[in-house]
Amino acid sequence: MPPIMKTIAAGDVHVGPSSPLTIIAGPCAAESRQLCFDLAGTLRDACAALGFGYVFKASFDKANRTSLAGARGAGMETALSWFAEVKTELGVPVTTDIHAPDQAAPAAAVVDILQIPAFLCRQTDLLVAAASTGAIVNVKKGQFLSPAEMVNVVAKLEGAATQGNVSFGGAMLTERGTFFGYNRLVNDFVGLGDMMEFGWPVCFDVTHSTQQPGGQGSSSGGRPERAPLLACAAVAAGVQALFIETHPDPPSAMSDAATMLPISETLELLPRLAALRDAMGG
């Protein structure tokens, strides 16, 4: 018998089998304090009106850009100060991604959920450092891994917390597509169900799943018009959270301009997801 799925708590937001759907959303990069506040406030209010949990997301460093010339972001110190203000002034939990073990502790001192990028999901030192902070750790499934292999990621996180004798905030696993041929990702919904049996909540990355890696030569392309289709499919599959990158004007964004949803479209999508969730009795 698979283990019973646990519930994790990021501030006042609970993510689990009996909790409301959680929306993890924000810009790809923390481009400015104002952008963070504008999107966090808008999404917080929209999610509250629909009964969804909400977690603000933004990256302080885009360390895996296709090109060396790609913009990296505001940097950890500056962006973490913005995230701290978002938490305090808007009252929402925050998540951000880390790329090196020494980033885990300072990030966890501010944010509620540490995100492990897909390309780094097997990096033992990074996973151990993240779990040892006691924060929730959300690991994106690598595009090169089968869903079944993510059970080993869970074992690393749980083992690190046990060995470090820390109160582990919990894990979350995120599906964001698997490589299929050139410049193409596909989602394995059978595997999504398999990951739900590992004992921790499962999130679906709506916008990165539409990505065409390296599809524009020196940058990645995307099919953001398919994001609503994938979001609805994931909600119907019973995921506990959705990850959505959104921006007021994606073409002008610092990163992931080809995949982010305009905030206007995100706000139109959320009621559709609420209706679908309600129809399922969730």
Stockholm file with secondary structure:
# STOCKHOLM 1.0

chainA/1-282         MPPIMKTIAAGDVHVGPSSPLTIIAGPCAAESRQLCFDLAGTLRDACAALGFGYVFKASFDKANRTSLAGARGAGMETALSWFAEVKTELGVPVTTDIHAPDQAAPAAAVVDILQIPAFLCRQTDLLVAAASTGAIVNVKKGQFLSPAEMVNVVAKLEGAATQGNVSFGGAMLTERGTFFGYNRLVNDFVGLGDMMEFGWPVCFDVTHSTQQPGGQGSSSGGRPERAPLLACAAVAAGVQALFIETHPDPPSAMSDAATMLPISETLELLPRLAALRDAMGG
#=GR chainA/1-282 SS CCCCCCCEEETTEEESTTSCCEEEEECSBCCCHHHHHHHHHHHHHHHHHHTCEEEEECBSCCTTCSSTTSCCCSCHHHHHHHHHHIIIIICCCEEEECCSGGGHHHHHTTCSEEEECGGGTTCHHHHHHHHHTTSEEEEECCTTSCGGGHHHHHHHHHHHHHHTTCCCCCEEEEECCEECSSSCEECCHHHHHHHTTSSSCEEEETTGGGEETTTTSSSCEECGGGHHHHHHHHHHHTCSEEEEEEESSGGGSSSCTTTCEEHHHHHHHHHHHHHHHHHTTC
#=GC SS_cons         CCCCCCCEEETTEEESTTSCCEEEEECSBCCCHHHHHHHHHHHHHHHHHHTCEEEEECBSCCTTCSSTTSCCCSCHHHHHHHHHHIIIIICCCEEEECCSGGGHHHHHTTCSEEEECGGGTTCHHHHHHHHHTTSEEEEECCTTSCGGGHHHHHHHHHHHHHHTTCCCCCEEEEECCEECSSSCEECCHHHHHHHTTSSSCEEEETTGGGEETTTTSSSCEECGGGHHHHHHHHHHHTCSEEEEEEESSGGGSSSCTTTCEEHHHHHHHHHHHHHHHHHTTC
//
